[in-house]
Amino acid sequence: MPVKTPVSFVLLDNKHLTEHGVKYFCARSKEFVLITTNRNHPAFNVSEENLHIIYQDELSLEDALIQLRDKYGKMSLINWEC
């Protein structure tokens, strides 16, 4: 696995990442937040302390950004105003 970096990642994915890819991002990232509308996304089978999943029935980037700010703002993922 790769060396962990001080960088956090936020990814929007429904079907491209495999379970191995999710584990890779977790191993590489300080924090990894996945946004998906796929109930069967492989990330749901991964148990990593730094993995956070935002599931939405229907994609709303505005709601996702608000959730990122409200739940993960302390991670300093990004500074924004919604």
C-alpha positions as a Python dict, from the first residue, in 0.01 Angstrom:
ca = {
    (1, 'M'): (0, 0, 0),
    (2, 'P'): (112, 360, -58),
    (3, 'V'): (256, 596, 199),
    (4, 'K'): (-9, 802, 378),
    (5, 'T'): (-7, 1172, 292),
    (6, 'P'): (-140, 1471, 491),
    (7, 'V'): (-395, 1529, 213),
    (8, 'S'): (-767, 1452, 244),
    (9, 'F'): (-970, 1349, -61),
    (10, 'V'): (-1335, 1389, -154),
    (11, 'L'): (-1451, 1178, -447),
    (12, 'L'): (-1783, 1149, -627),
    (13, 'D'): (-1821, 793, -757),
    (14, 'N'): (-2100, 550, -838),
    (15, 'K'): (-1930, 261, -1016),
    (16, 'H'): (-1565, 319, -1108),
    (17, 'L'): (-1388, 256, -778),
    (18, 'T'): (-1339, -106, -677),
    (19, 'E'): (-1299, -223, -318),
    (20, 'H'): (-922, -221, -378),
    (21, 'G'): (-943, 139, -506),
    (22, 'V'): (-1132, 250, -196),
    (23, 'K'): (-872, 83, 28),
    (24, 'Y'): (-596, 252, -175),
    (25, 'F'): (-749, 598, -122),
    (26, 'C'): (-790, 524, 250),
    (27, 'A'): (-427, 415, 276),
    (28, 'R'): (-308, 724, 86),
    (29, 'S'): (-531, 989, 248),
    (30, 'K'): (-551, 1156, 581),
    (31, 'E'): (-932, 1141, 541),
    (32, 'F'): (-1130, 1001, 248),
    (33, 'V'): (-1488, 1108, 186),
    (34, 'L'): (-1684, 929, -86),
    (35, 'I'): (-2009, 1072, -221),
    (36, 'T'): (-2229, 818, -399),
    (37, 'T'): (-2584, 740, -506),
    (38, 'N'): (-2501, 370, -546),
    (39, 'R'): (-2645, 161, -259),
    (40, 'N'): (-2418, -125, -366),
    (41, 'H'): (-2094, 72, -390),
    (42, 'P'): (-1791, -139, -289),
    (43, 'A'): (-1699, 124, -29),
    (44, 'F'): (-1980, -5, 193),
    (45, 'N'): (-1776, -328, 230),
    (46, 'V'): (-1464, -146, 349),
    (47, 'S'): (-1400, -73, 714),
    (48, 'E'): (-1135, 196, 753),
    (49, 'E'): (-1118, 458, 1025),
    (50, 'N'): (-1064, 742, 777),
    (51, 'L'): (-1337, 639, 531),
    (52, 'H'): (-1653, 851, 534),
    (53, 'I'): (-1942, 785, 296),
    (54, 'I'): (-2210, 1036, 203),
    (55, 'Y'): (-2493, 839, 46),
    (56, 'Q'): (-2768, 1024, -141),
    (57, 'D'): (-3073, 874, -311),
    (58, 'E'): (-3038, 1140, -580),
    (59, 'L'): (-2724, 1344, -636),
    (60, 'S'): (-2730, 1694, -496),
    (61, 'L'): (-2392, 1866, -501),
    (62, 'E'): (-2530, 2151, -293),
    (63, 'D'): (-2643, 1910, -18),
    (64, 'A'): (-2313, 1721, -41),
    (65, 'L'): (-2115, 2043, 7),
    (66, 'I'): (-2332, 2138, 304),
    (67, 'Q'): (-2276, 1793, 459),
    (68, 'L'): (-1903, 1820, 399),
    (69, 'R'): (-1895, 2158, 569),
    (70, 'D'): (-2116, 2054, 862),
    (71, 'K'): (-1973, 1707, 930),
    (72, 'Y'): (-1615, 1733, 814),
    (73, 'G'): (-1536, 2104, 827),
    (74, 'K'): (-1292, 2045, 1112),
    (75, 'M'): (-1083, 1839, 869),
    (76, 'S'): (-1010, 2157, 674),
    (77, 'L'): (-1119, 1990, 351),
    (78, 'I'): (-1209, 2323, 199),
    (79, 'N'): (-1320, 2668, 304),
    (80, 'W'): (-1651, 2761, 143),
    (81, 'E'): (-1981, 2935, 194),
    (82, 'C'): (-2310, 2774, 89),
}
